[in-house]
C-alpha cells in the first residue's frame, strides 16, 4: 500500500502517533501524581507523607487547563512556571510511565477494535439498506416477517412460495 | 507506580491510545484512498483505471468534515450513507494498514521524544531562572557577560575576581 510520504499534516503516521501518545503520558502522569498527592489519609503528625497541599492545589488548578500544543509540553511549561518541583515530578512520572505502558496491549486492542468497528459499520449499513428496501415494498416486508414468524402461508400473495 | 484503574475519563491509557490510533488509521486510510483515486494521470481511454470521479469528489467533500466520535467511526458511517463503496474501501484500507503500521517505531519515537522533551523543558526552565537571577542583579550580569567576552577585568567591581 502506498502511504503518501507527507502523511497527515506533513508528518508520518508513526510520528503523529508518538506525539499523541506523549500527550497521553502527560495526562497519565498528572492523574498519577494527583493520586499520590491526595495520599491515603492526608498528612501525618510527623509530616512524613507524600501529601503536599500546595502542589496538590496547583495541580488541581492545572487539571482544568486544556493540554494544548504538542505532546502536553506547553502545559508542562505552564506548570513549570507556577510550581517547579511539581513539573519536575510530572516529567519524572511520564518518563517512568514509558516502562509501564503496554505497547503490546495497545497494538492488540487497536487491531481488534478496528476490525470489530468495521464489522459493526458494515452490519449497520446492511440493516439500513434492508430497512430501506422494506420501506420501498411495505406489503412484501410485512408478509416476509409474518412468514418468518409462523412458517408462512398467511401473508398476501406475491413472493413465489408454493 | 500506581495508575488509577479508571485511568482518564474512565478508560485505561492503553484503551484510550487504541481508540486514538484507530482514528489515526481512519485518517491515513482517507489519505491513501484519496491518493489512489487521484491516479497518476486520470482515466484512460479504455476506462480501466482506479480513477473514480464520483468517489474522488465524495471523498474530497468528506476530507473537510472533522472526525468526531470514537476512532473515526462516526465519520465512516457518514461516508457510508453517501457512498457505500467508498466507505467499504476506506474500511478495507484502514484494516490493511494495521499490518503496515510500525508499532516498534512508534514506541521508540514516543520514548525518545518524551525524554528529549523533558530535557528541553528542564533546560528552558533553568535558562529562565538564570535570566531571572540576572535581572535581579543587573550590574553583576552585565559584568559577567563582559568578563566572558574579553577575559575579564573591564567590568565594574563587585564579584570576587582577583
Interface residues (C-beta under 8 A of the other chain):
Chain A: X1 X2 X3 X4 X7 X8 X13 X14 X15 X16 X17 X18 X19 X20 X21 X22 X24 X25 X27 X28 X31 X32 X35 X36 X71 X73 X76 X77 X80 X81 X84 X87 X88 X91 X93 X94 X95 X96 X97 X98 X100 X101 X102 X103 X105 X106 X107 X109 X110 X111 X113 X114 X115 X117 X118 X120 X121 X122 X124 X125 X128 X129
Chain B: X1 X2 X3 X4 X7 X8 X13 X14 X15 X16 X17 X18 X19 X20 X21 X22 X24 X25 X27 X28 X31 X32 X35 X36 X71 X73 X76 X77 X80 X81 X84 X87 X88 X91 X93 X94 X95 X96 X97 X98 X100 X101 X102 X103 X105 X106 X107 X109 X110 X111 X113 X114 X115 X117 X118 X120 X121 X122 X124 X125 X128 X129
